[in-house]
C-alpha cells in the first residue's frame, strides 16, 4: 500500500523560527521561494547579488545573498539539480559540506543530485527529497489558484529525528499537501528514472529516428513523416496522460454506447500501470 504524507500532521509552526535558503532562482527554485514566502516562511535566495537572477528575486521582494552566506544563515537549504556555474556539482557539494550545521535539513529536488552529483551531507545534517510533479510554472500557478502540485517525497538521513516532520511542514507550505505527497526513497526514484531513460526515452527516440529515415528514404515527404511519427504520438500520449490508456481503446467510428461500454471494460481489465495512473491523475488538479 502506497503511503502519502498526512496533511493533518503538517505543523507549519515548525518553520516559524527557521530560515530557508533557496539556491538559485530558475523557474522551479523561484516557485519554491515564492510559495514558501507566501506561506509565511522566511526565505533567502542564494545567488550572486549582481546577477540577473538576483534582480528577478529582488523584484519579487525576496532577500538575496551570496550562496555561502545564504546557507550559513539558514537551517533549511533547497539544493537544485546540479548543472554548471553556481549549480556545478563541486560548488554545491562545497556549500553543503562547508556551511551547514548539525540539525540543518538539506532538501534536493530530484535524485540525481545525490546519486549522480555525489552530494553528501555532514554528520548531524538531515537529507530529504521533494520532487514536484510539475515544472516551476505549474507549481506556482497551482499554488496561486488555491490548489497545489503533488510531490514525491523521501528522507535519506534523519539524524535529528525531526526530518519527516519538517519535510511535511515544508511540503504543506509549498502547497503540495493540498493535492498529495507520495512517500518513496531517493533510491527508488533514481531507479525509476534510470529505467525510464534506458527502456523508454532512449529507445523511443531511436525508433522515431529510424522510422523517419525509412519513410523519407522511401519517398515520403519529411513533413508527412514528422506528423505521423511525432505529432500524432504527442496527441496519443496527451490523451493517455489526461485520461489513461482506456482513452485509446476502441476503433474509430464505434457507436457511443458501445465505445462507453468498451472503455469501462478496458478500465476494469487495465494493467496495474493504469491503476497507478488513475491515482496520480486524481492528485493533479489540472487533469481532473
C-alpha positions, -999 to 999 in steps of 0.1 A, spaced: 0 0 0 15 33 -11 18 58 17 13 96 15 20 124 38 -9 133 60 -20 169 56 -34 169 91 0 162 105 16 192 89 27 217 116 38 250 100 49 263 133 80 241 128 91 266 102 83 298 121 118 301 137 137 286 107 150 302 76 151 286 41 180 291 17 168 285 -19 199 282 -41 194 298 -75 163 313 -89 154 293 -120 117 285 -126 115 257 -100 136 275 -74 115 306 -78 83 286 -73 97 271 -41 109 305 -28 76 324 -37 53 297 -24 72 294 9 73 332 12 35 334 7 30 308 33 48 329 59 83 313 57 115 334 59 133 328 26 167 338 13 177 333 -23 213 322 -26 228 336 -58 253 363 -69 238 396 -59 248 413 -91 233 386 -113 202 387 -135 186 360 -113 192 382 -82 174 411 -99 144 389 -106 143 377 -70 146 413 -56 117 424 -79 96 398 -61 106 412 -28 129 383 -18 161 387 2 192 378 -18 227 368 -5 258 351 -18 252 313 -17 277 308 11 260 335 32 225 322 25 235 286 35 253 299 67 224 320 79 196 294 71 189 260 86 169 245 57 186 245 23 170 238 -11 196 224 -34 187 224 -72 196 198 -98 233 200 -105 244 215 -138 270 242 -142 282 276 -128 267 281 -94 250 247 -96 281 227 -106 285 195 -85 317 206 -68 302 240 -59 271 226 -44 290 199 -25 313 225 -11 284 247 0 267 219 18 299 204 33 313 237 45 283 258 56 256 235 70 254 226 107 241 199 129 202 199 129 200 216 94 179 200 67 190 198 31 163 192 5 170 181 -31 146 184 -59 154 151 -75 176 120 -70 204 129 -95 219 155 -71 226 127 -47 231 96 -69 250 113 -98 262 145 -83 276 129 -52 260 153 -27 268 141 8 256 160 39 278 163 70 271 142 102 241 155 120 226 172 89 193 157 76 188 150 39 154 148 21 139 150 -14 108 168 -26 102 163 -63 72 182 -76 50 165 -102 50 196 -124 75 222 -135 82 255 -118 55 274 -137 29 248 -128 39 247 -92 35 284 -88 2 286 -108 -14 258 -88 -4 274 -55 -18 308 -66 -51 291 -77 -55 276 -42 -45 241 -52 -11 226 -54 13 204 -73 16 169 -58 51 157 -50 73 127 -44 90 129 -10 117 110 7 140 112 37 175 99 31 190 108 65 172 117 97 199 124 123 178 150 141 147 127 143 126 156 130 133 154 93 99 139 84 80 165 105 100 193 89 96 180 54 59 176 59 56 212 70 78 223 41 55 203 16 25 220 32 40 254 28 48 246 -8 11 237 -14 19 201 -23 -2 186 5 -33 202 -10 -30 175 -37 -9 148 -21 27 138 -15 37 102 -22 64 87 2 92 70 -16 130 68 -13 158 85 -33 170 51 -44 135 42 -58 131 74 -76 166 72 -91 159 36 -102 126 45 -118 142 74 -137 170 52 -149 147 25 -162 125 51 -179 156 66 -196 171 33 -207 139 14 -217 115 41 -228 131 75 -236 162 65 -255 147 35 -274 117 57 -283 140 84 -298 159 58 -317 127 42 -330 114 75 -342 146 84 -360 149 50 -376 112 51 -388 117 86 -401 147 76 -421 129 46 -436 99 68 -446 119 96 -461 142 72 -478 112 55 -493 100 88 -508 76 101 -481 78 139 -476 97 148 -444 69 168 -431 44 140 -436 67 116 -418 72 140 -389 34 145 -385 28 108 -384 56 99 -361 59 129 -337 28 150 -339 4 120 -337 25 104 -310 22 135 -289 -16 135 -294 -19 100 -282 4 105 -252 -15 136 -242 -47 116 -242 -31 88 -221 -17 114 -197 -50 131 -192 -74 101 -193 -54 69 -192 -48 41 -216 -86 33 -217 -89 66 -237 -71 48 -266 -95 18 -266 -120 11 -293 -119 15 -331 -128 48 -347 -165 50 -357 -177 28 -329 -211 37 -316 -212 59 -285 -228 33 -262 -205 6 -275 -175 28 -270 -185 37 -235 -190 0 -226 -157 -9 -242 -139 18 -222 -154 6 -190 -145 -30 -198 -110 -18 -206 -107 1 -174 -117 -29 -153 -91 -51 -170 -64 -24 -172 -28 -31 -164 -15 -21 -130 3 8 -147 -31 23 -155 -43 18 -119 -13 39 -107 -20 64 -134 -56 70 -121 -42 76 -86 -17 101 -99 -43 119 -121 -65 122 -90 -38 143 -73 -32 165 -103 -60 191 -103 -53 203 -139 -62 168 -151 -93 162 -130 
